[in-house]
Amino acid sequence: MSLEKLKDRNISMGDYINVLENDYPKTPWEQFKQVSKRSVKLELFGGLKIVWKMMTGALFKNEMHTIQYPIEKAPLGPRYRAVHKLLGLLESGENRCIGCGLCEKICIADCIRMDTKIDENSRKEVMEYTINMGRCIFCGYCAEVCPELAIVHGGRYENASEQRAHFVLKEDLLTPLDKLAQQKEYPGFGAVSPDADEKIKKTPLSY
C-alpha cells in the first residue's frame, strides 16, 4: 500500500450503502400516512410473531438464552483477572508468601500493604497482608512478580460490599485448609511439580 492510500481516510472509496433511503416524515400528516402504511402491511404483527416464537421457545422448549444468575454463571476466560487469592503449601497448609514485598513495591495503584516480622527461627513472617479492592485496578503485576506464586488472580468476581472495610480482609484471600487439595496451580517458579507426592513422602523440604 502506497503512502497516499495510507493517508486516505475515505477507506470505503465511496461504497457506502444507505440503509434508510426514505425521508423521515416532517409533518403530522406525513407521520400519519407512515403509521397507516405500516399498519396495513401488518409489520406490527410480524414483530409480535417473532416475540411469541422466542417466548414459547423459552417457556416450553427449554430454549432459554439468558443465564439465571447467581445460580448459573458464565464461564470465565483463562486469563481473566478477578479477585486475588493467597495460595498455601500442600504439605503444611502454611501460606506461601515469604514476605519479600515485591508485590507491594510494584503495585501501581498503591493498594497492597504488608507487615512482617522476624520469628524465633530467624525467618521473615507475614503478620498482615491487605489489598484494598477499592483501589485495585487488577493489572496483574503483583501476581507476575511473585517469586513463590503465592498471590494469583482467582475466579471470584463478586466483590461488592456496603462497607469499605470489607475490601481489605485477608481472610477472604486465603485459601481454606480444607480446600488446599482443590486449589488451582499455576506454572512457574514455586508451583507444585508433577512428582510432588513422591518428594513429599521423602521429606517435606526436599524441594
GUBAVO-427994 format. One line per field, with one value per residue (C-alpha): residue in one letter; y, x, z. Coordinates in nm, 4 decimals. Each point is the difference from the previous one (the first is absolute). Layout:
N
resn <- [a  ...] $
y <- [Y  ...] $
x <- [X  ...] $
z <- [Z  ...] $
//
This chain:
207
resn <- [m  s  l  e  k  l  k  d  r  n  i  s  m  g  d  y  i  n  v  l  e  n  d  y  p  k  t  p  w  e  q  f  k  q  v  s  k  r  s  v  k  l  e  l  f  g  g  l  k  i  v  w  k  m  m  t  g  a  l  f  k  n  e  m  h  t  i  q  y  p  i  e  k  a  p  l  g  p  r  y  r  a  v  h  k  l  l  g  l  l  e  s  g  e  n  r  c  i  g  c  g  l  c  e  k  i  c  i  a  d  c  i  r  m  d  t  k  i  d  e  n  s  r  k  e  v  m  e  y  t  i  n  m  g  r  c  i  f  c  g  y  c  a  e  v  c  p  e  l  a  i  v  h  g  g  r  y  e  n  a  s  e  q  r  a  h  f  v  l  k  e  d  l  l  t  p  l  d  k  l  a  q  q  k  e  y  p  g  f  g  a  v  s  p  d  a  d  e  k  i  k  k  t  p  l  s  y] $
y <- [0.0000  0.3370  0.2942  0.1886  -0.2887  -0.0305  0.3658  -0.0193  -0.0056  -0.0823  -0.3721  -0.0958  0.1647  0.1288  -0.3375  0.1020  -0.1610  0.2042  -0.2243  0.2501  0.1459  0.1470  0.3460  0.0355  0.1481  0.3699  0.0871  -0.1652  -0.1048  -0.1778  -0.1728  -0.1160  -0.1373  -0.1847  -0.1626  -0.0942  -0.1477  -0.2109  -0.1154  -0.1157  -0.2017  -0.1718  0.0800  0.0180  -0.3574  -0.1121  0.1300  -0.1616  -0.3298  0.0104  0.0826  -0.2811  -0.2487  0.0935  -0.0083  -0.3417  -0.1409  0.1199  -0.1214  -0.3326  -0.1080  0.0882  0.2419  0.2544  0.2425  0.1744  -0.1191  -0.0371  0.1909  -0.0655  -0.3677  -0.0205  0.1795  0.0521  -0.1627  0.2277  0.0184  -0.1523  0.3429  0.1765  0.1978  -0.0211  0.0339  -0.1014  -0.3240  -0.0883  -0.3613  -0.2363  -0.2831  -0.3416  -0.1828  0.2398  0.2283  0.3063  0.3091  0.0028  0.3685  0.0557  0.3716  0.1203  0.3073  -0.0033  0.0159  0.3031  0.1778  -0.0686  0.0856  0.3061  0.0647  -0.0011  -0.2281  -0.2803  0.0262  -0.2556  -0.0201  -0.2532  -0.0994  -0.2401  -0.3087  -0.2164  -0.1990  0.3180  -0.0227  0.2766  -0.0476  0.1850  0.1560  0.2013  -0.0059  0.2137  0.0975  0.2948  -0.1232  0.3485  0.1246  -0.3119  0.0235  -0.3752  0.0572  -0.3317  0.1318  -0.1395  -0.3510  0.0216  0.1201  -0.2453  -0.2457  -0.2660  0.0247  0.0818  0.2591  -0.0737  0.1237  -0.2315  -0.0363  0.1833  0.3282  0.0787  0.2453  0.2479  0.1215  0.2763  0.0767  0.0949  -0.1995  -0.3210  0.0564  -0.0591  -0.3243  -0.2460  -0.2892  0.0399  -0.0445  -0.3014  -0.3463  -0.2054  -0.2965  -0.2437  0.1146  -0.0156  -0.3168  0.1818  0.3154  0.0691  -0.0028  0.2338  -0.0789  0.1807  0.0142  -0.1153  -0.2073  -0.3625  -0.2368  -0.3037  -0.2372  0.1983  -0.2965  -0.2095  0.2908  0.0697  -0.3664  0.0249  0.3301  0.3159  0.2149  -0.1914  0.2749] $
x <- [0.0000  0.1337  0.0334  -0.2779  -0.2446  0.1087  -0.0758  -0.3333  -0.2685  -0.2780  0.0572  -0.3365  0.0874  -0.3551  -0.1718  -0.2246  -0.3453  -0.2899  -0.2155  -0.2850  -0.0530  -0.3437  -0.0245  -0.1254  -0.3496  0.0096  -0.3677  -0.2700  -0.1829  0.3093  0.0430  -0.3625  0.0425  0.3153  -0.1728  -0.3003  0.2184  0.1945  -0.3198  -0.1494  0.3165  -0.0467  0.3581  -0.1200  -0.1277  0.3251  0.1892  -0.2507  0.0491  0.3735  -0.0605  -0.2546  0.2408  0.2783  -0.2329  -0.1492  0.3463  0.1249  -0.3059  -0.0805  0.3069  0.2703  0.1659  0.0948  0.2665  0.0522  0.2045  -0.1793  0.2544  0.1185  -0.1059  0.1625  0.3210  0.1651  0.3415  0.2998  0.2976  0.3279  0.1662  -0.2775  0.1379  -0.2502  0.0383  0.3395  0.0713  0.2830  0.0987  0.1330  0.2492  -0.1550  0.2215  -0.0351  -0.2926  0.2139  -0.0190  0.2408  0.0754  0.3584  -0.0449  0.2404  -0.2140  0.0356  -0.3747  -0.0229  0.2791  -0.1244  -0.3660  -0.0756  -0.3299  0.1744  -0.2647  0.2124  0.1194  0.2244  0.1278  0.2722  0.2163  0.2845  -0.1195  0.1882  0.1575  0.1509  -0.2397  -0.2206  -0.3643  -0.2907  -0.2116  -0.2432  -0.0752  -0.2780  -0.1109  -0.2349  -0.2453  -0.1462  0.3299  0.1170  -0.0116  0.0696  0.3066  0.1535  0.3500  -0.0048  -0.0729  0.2659  0.2767  -0.0663  0.2961  -0.1946  -0.3324  -0.1582  -0.2407  -0.2032  -0.3202  -0.2896  -0.3390  -0.2109  -0.1226  -0.2870  0.1733  -0.2820  -0.0510  -0.1649  0.3089  0.3477  0.1520  -0.1214  0.2348  0.3207  -0.0675  0.2871  -0.2274  -0.1895  0.3220  0.1429  -0.0699  -0.1865  0.1903  -0.2733  0.0223  0.3765  -0.0323  -0.2405  0.2037  0.1038  0.3726  0.1673  0.3202  0.3112  0.2609  -0.1505  -0.2771  -0.0554  0.1999  -0.1666  0.1870  -0.0784  -0.1614  0.3174  0.2114  -0.2298  0.0209  0.3786  0.0231  -0.2141  0.3061  0.1402  -0.1099] $
z <- [0.0000  -0.1001  0.2358  -0.1782  0.0504  0.3629  0.0646  -0.1816  0.2702  -0.2467  0.0399  -0.1501  -0.3318  -0.0293  0.0442  0.2878  0.0117  0.1288  0.2151  0.0377  -0.3447  0.0663  0.1492  0.3535  0.0335  0.0748  0.0436  0.2133  -0.3164  -0.1322  0.3351  -0.0083  -0.3516  0.1032  0.3002  -0.2116  -0.2718  0.2490  0.1691  -0.3292  -0.0702  0.3387  0.1108  0.3593  -0.0130  -0.1590  0.3032  0.2366  -0.1823  0.0696  0.3671  0.0330  -0.1572  0.2410  0.2998  -0.0786  -0.0678  0.3382  0.1929  -0.1630  -0.2024  0.2532  -0.2410  0.2637  -0.1180  0.3319  0.2976  0.3322  0.2070  0.2728  -0.0268  -0.3418  -0.0901  -0.3350  -0.0451  0.0444  -0.2291  0.1163  0.0057  0.1896  0.2952  0.2820  0.3786  0.1344  0.1828  0.2371  -0.0556  0.2645  0.0130  -0.0507  0.2494  0.2944  -0.0789  0.0696  -0.2121  -0.2936  0.0462  0.1191  0.0661  -0.2700  -0.0656  -0.3792  -0.0521  0.2279  -0.1850  -0.3515  0.0681  -0.2128  0.1808  0.3415  0.1462  0.1521  0.3597  0.1693  0.3576  0.0833  0.2957  0.0759  0.1855  0.2502  -0.2843  -0.1516  -0.2929  -0.1310  0.0957  -0.1594  0.2740  -0.2112  -0.3700  -0.1457  -0.3487  -0.0298  -0.2614  -0.0255  -0.1471  -0.1842  -0.3797  -0.0480  -0.2154  0.1060  0.0747  0.3539  -0.1270  -0.2703  0.2298  0.2866  0.0115  0.1934  -0.1871  0.3341  -0.1400  -0.3115  -0.1562  0.0760  -0.1625  0.2598  -0.1416  0.2391  0.2319  0.0617  0.3547  0.1972  0.2119  -0.1185  0.2836  -0.1656  -0.2926  0.1971  0.1879  -0.0236  0.0995  -0.3261  -0.1995  0.1808  -0.1320  0.2654  0.1386  -0.0960  -0.3638  -0.0469  -0.2061  -0.2339  -0.0493  -0.3566  -0.0620  -0.2455  -0.1914  0.1048  0.2729  0.3283  -0.1544  0.0987  -0.2189  -0.1634  0.2336  0.3129  0.1773  -0.0190  0.1189  0.2951  0.1077  0.0173  0.1889  0.0057  -0.0699  -0.2949  -0.2325] $
//
